[in-house]
Every structure is written in structure tokens, then in C-alpha cells.
Amino acid sequence: MNLHEFQAKRLFAEHGVPIPNGDVATTPEAARQIAEELGGRVVVKAQVHTGGRGKAGGVKLAKTADEAAAAADAILGMDIKGYTVRQVLVDEQAPGGIDQEIYLAALIDRGRRRPMIMASAAGGMDIEQVAEETPEKIVKVHVEPAVGIRPYHATYIAARIGLPRALWRDFYKIVSSLYACFVANDASLTEINPLVITGGGKLMALDGKMSIDDNSLYRQPKLVDMRDTSEEPEAERKARAAGINFIKLDGNIGCMVNGAGLAMTTMDVIKLFGGEPANFLDIGGGAKAEQVATALRLILSDANVEAVLINIFGGITRGDEVAKGILAALAQVETAVPFVIRLAGTNAAEGMAILADAEMETAATLSEAARKAVALAKGGK
């Protein structure tokens, strides 16, 4: 689950990270009032779950309350990478201007299986671009969870990124506060970009990003209330309501699989044969016909899908239920998209018989199924 910038920064502040004064507005008049309270010199920022806001015109500086209202009027309703701006953050500008921008984040290093602090003197930029073009500018420090952040972590990072020595103590406080926020909220990412040195020689987080592990939300009711479902793809909202694990991707081969591990394997095999998966979809261990039908409707709602691969290994999930679900979905959704289905395990023979009667394309192995799906996708709808 992703948070808006203003939500992330408020959580940062709760743990001691210094942020600018500001508030959220949904109308130009509200933006004007906030700007007046802050003294007029503000920055007005679109609040959407995507990057590139500045390049799209979604971030504007204002010197007066009237300019802030005009900026909000221009930004509200704007489309940024498919996201409609419904609210703006009105923040005071950094006191004394900005002398230096720094990137700072706490995240999970899945390869090392532990938290990591990542920093760079190239703040304010796309960190992926920095990592690709100038990886030597990125500093990484792994954290032992049982020990947490210690002064030597921050000292090492500060020295590597060239931070003025007078700010090292404050930098340690911010690093430890950011990490505390990361742990307390079960985050997969807490990011400040940029953390700036103001003209007055202070450190301040001007922007914030935060992603929460969905698996932890059962114990994070405060964060659940922060969820902005209007920022999430409609298909993912419907999937969550149906109890289906679904993530949209950029390929053209739809996937419906039972079990997360098998789903990832299926996507790997599709790529092995030269295809690109359009989604991750795990229908779970005991999907019934209606749930399978819902899953297929989600897949087919993506206009980029040119073939669908269904790979079911039946333990709890029964092959005949899956087959009925496929036919039920196709009866409700008119589509020319071809299907390839592989069933194995519980009631697989019964399921294959149902599909054979309906003249559906089937496969005995995952490799065969992936090869057929890739060929069908390359042939178009």
C-alpha cells in the first residue's frame, strides 16, 4: 500500500524527522488560506501515487497567497500519468533556500534479507537513474534488526556523501528517526528525496514517500484508514474485495494461477519462451467457480491482454471448479482472447473433460502451456 507524500511526511514527523509546515487543500480557496497562514511563500504539490510530478507541472512555487490559489487551480484536476489530482499539499518553502539536496531511504534488501539504509549526494533526482548511470554515488549500509541504527552507520554515510561535519549529529537523528518510522509502520520503503540543507544550515525533509507491506495491515489500523483507493487501479480494488491477489504488469499474456510461488514460476516460464506476463494473479487454495470467474474478468479488463494462460495445480483447489469458473466467466464476458489451460492434481481429469467439451485449448505441462500462450499472443487477438 502506498501513501501520499503528506501522509508519509506526517508519519516521519511523528518520529522526529523535521518537515516543512503545511497542509492539504482540495480547492484553490483552501490553498489560499493555508498559504496566508504560512506567510505566502509556499510550494504547491500534486498528491498522486506516481512520480514525475514536477515534469508534468504538478509542482509550483508561489510567492503570495493569490499565486498559491492560482497554482492549486492549475494543478487540481490535472492528469499525471493516468492519475487525476484531487488534492494538493501546500508547504512552506525551505527557510533561506536550499544549499544541498540529499537522497535518504530505509528499505528491505531482499538479497541480503535485512533492512538497509541507502543514501546519495545526488538528491532530488530519480534514484534509479543515479544507480544506473553513476552507481558510485550511492551509499548502502545494512542494518542488523536486533541492533538497529547506531551512530557509526550515520557517520559512515555522512562521510561518504560529503555532508558537512557540523550536521553529522542532526543527520544521525534523522537516519535513526526514519528507520524507526520504517520499523514501526511495517514499511517496505521510507524515502526522503530530497533531504535538504537549508540556507540556514538545517536539515529538512522536503519530500517523502512510503510503501507499506500489505501483509502487515491487520495490525496497522491507523494506516488502513490512510488508504486512498481512488489512487489504485480499479482491477486491483475489485481483486482485493474478492480476496484475490492481483498485480497488474505491463505485458500481454494474462496469468491465472493458484499459489504465489507457482504464479511467479509461471511468469518466469512465460518470459523464458519470449513472452511478457500482463499480471500476477493468485486465486488461492480453494477458489470456487465464482471466484475464478471474477479473476478472469479482472484479467480480461486489461486491453493489452492478447492471450491468457491458466495454470492450476489442484490440492485444495479442484480442477472441475476451475473449469466451471472459466466457462462461467466466458459466458459473461465477450472476448476473442485465446486461452491455454493446464490443470493438474485434484479432479484435473474432470476439469479437462469439461474444457474439452467446450473446445478449449489445453496443455499437459507448464512448458507446453507457456509456449502456446506466447505463440498465441504474438499472433494477436
Secondary structure, DSSP 4 states (H G I P E B T S, - for coil): -B--HHHHHHHHHHTT-----EEEESSHHHHHHHHHHHTS-EEEEE--SSS-TTTTT-EEEESSHHHHHHHHHHHTT-EETTEE---EEEEEPPTT-EEEEEEEEEEEETTTTEEEEEEES-TTS-HHHHHHH-GGGEEEEE--TTT---HHHHHHHHHHTT--GGGHHHHHHHHHHHHHHHHHTTEEEEEEEEEEEETTS-EEE--EEEEE-GGGGGG-HHHHTT--GGGS-HHHHHHHHHT-EEEE-SSSEEEEESSHHHHHHHHHHHHHTT--BSEEEE--SS--HHHHHHHHHHHHT-TT--EEEEEEEESSS-HHHHHHHHHHHHHHS-----EEEEEEETTHHHHHHHHHHTT--B-SSHHHHHHHHHHHHHT--
